[in-house]
Amino acid sequence: MESLVERLEDEEGVKVAKLEVWHNEVNAKLMREYDKGFCGGVPFFYNKKTGKWICGSADYERLKKWALE
């Protein structure tokens, strides 16, 4: 997913925050708060503006729609 996120940032000018959750309990707690039990793993994408999320891998068009809605 990293290459798709980089492409999204380059082509659309959006910034996707990347948080390490395996070794950082603060980030892991934040992920669990946003996740609300829907996904339970990574990758997990959450759009704070829309409240929409993506659990797991996604194609570029889905990622773009998620980011730009």
C-alpha positions in Angstrom: 0.0 0.0 0.0 2.9 2.3 0.6 3.5 2.9 -3.2 -0.2 3.7 -3.7 -0.2 6.1 -0.8 2.9 7.8 -2.2 1.2 8.1 -5.6 -1.9 9.6 -4.0 0.2 12.1 -2.1 2.1 13.0 -5.3 -0.8 13.2 -7.7 -3.5 14.6 -5.5 -1.5 16.7 -3.0 -3.0 15.0 0.0 -1.1 14.0 3.1 -1.6 10.6 4.7 -0.3 10.3 8.2 1.6 7.0 8.8 1.6 5.8 12.3 3.6 2.9 13.6 1.4 0.8 15.8 3.4 -2.3 16.6 6.0 -0.7 18.9 4.1 2.5 19.8 1.3 1.9 22.2 0.0 5.5 21.9 -0.5 5.1 18.2 -1.9 1.6 18.7 -4.5 3.0 21.1 -5.4 5.7 18.6 -5.9 3.1 15.9 -8.2 1.1 18.1 -10.2 4.2 18.9 -10.7 5.0 15.2 -11.1 1.3 14.2 -14.0 0.7 16.7 -13.6 -3.1 16.1 -14.2 -2.9 12.4 -10.8 -4.0 11.2 -8.5 -5.0 14.0 -5.3 -4.9 12.0 -3.2 -3.1 9.5 -3.2 -1.5 7.0 -6.0 0.6 8.4 -6.9 3.9 6.8 -9.2 6.4 8.6 -10.4 9.7 7.1 -11.0 12.1 10.1 -13.0 14.5 7.8 -15.5 11.9 6.6 -15.3 9.2 9.3 -14.8 6.6 6.5 -12.2 3.8 6.7 -10.5 1.2 4.7 -9.5 -2.1 6.2 -6.7 -4.0 4.5 -5.4 -3.5 1.0 -7.3 -1.5 -1.6 -6.7 -0.5 -5.2 -5.7 3.0 -6.1 -9.1 4.2 -7.2 -10.7 3.1 -3.9 -7.9 4.8 -1.9 -8.3 8.0 -3.9 -12.0 8.0 -3.4 -11.5 7.5 0.3 -9.0 10.4 0.5 -10.9 12.9 -1.7 -14.5 12.5 -0.6 
